[in-house]
């Protein structure tokens, strides 16, 4: 029996912001229903990797495929309709719209695959239901993150990109967010690529990890292997002081 085809593949991807190169030969895979962590210090290239996948803001070179189809030359909106959803670090919740309205906007990216309804989302993410009538500008950071994740799930994506979901959140909020994210592959059949600086969060949620440094993949292993390797954690992830 052969292994299932990866849901997302990057092969030797380079990326530039104008003349400044941000990624150097980045290769990674995400399997069906898998959670893969993309770790690195601030500025290591995590967001640039997501920008390259979404063909946003960068010029890219290399091969990127999602659900067996090449994303080369595909516009950002077409990539979203193909089944790649992205939750950016700044969440981009519309402040004057209700949570329900923010979520409903994502139906335009479904491309005929059918969409996830509000009730289905609220059943899978119980903390969402009490927020539905509130405006975006009435939400805490953790609530905004939950709404951004729910909105990204509406078009039934094959791949979900989460960019620094714990940024600025209190530890108790991070705990609730981890529980919600852990259920997503089971509830929605989606594969996750999780970009984070929070090592504990990634260790808790992911199956495998890649570590970026200066736009290059410097480590790839199972999560358990990285968790048991404090020397690699210190070398690639610790914040320098002094």
Number of C-alpha atoms within 10 A of each C-alpha: 3 4 6 8 13 18 22 24 21 19 15 15 20 23 26 17 13 10 8 9 15 24 27 18 16 20 17 19 19 22 21 18 18 22 25 26 28 28 26 26 18 14 13 22 26 27 21 22 24 20 19 25 26 23 21 14 14 21 16 23 17 16 17 23 17 21 18 12 12 14 20 15 10 13 13 18 13 15 20 22 19 22 22 29 27 25 23 18 16 14 19 14 20 14 14 13 15 19 29 19 17 21 23 18 12 18 19 13 24 19 15 10 13 12 18 21 14 18 12 13 21 16 12 17 21 12 16 19 15 10 19 18 12 16 18 23 14 14 17 12 18 20 19 21 25 23 28 24 27 24 26 26 29 25 26 23 25 23 30 23 24 27 22 21 29 23 16 11 16 11 10 9 15 17 13 13 22 16 13 16 19 15 14 21 18 13 13 18 16 23 25 30 24 26 27 24 24 16 17 10 18 23 18 14 20 20 17 22 25 22 27 24 19 17 22 20 21 14 15 16 13 15 20 14 12 20 16 10 11 12 11 15 16 11 10 18 21 14 9 7 4 2
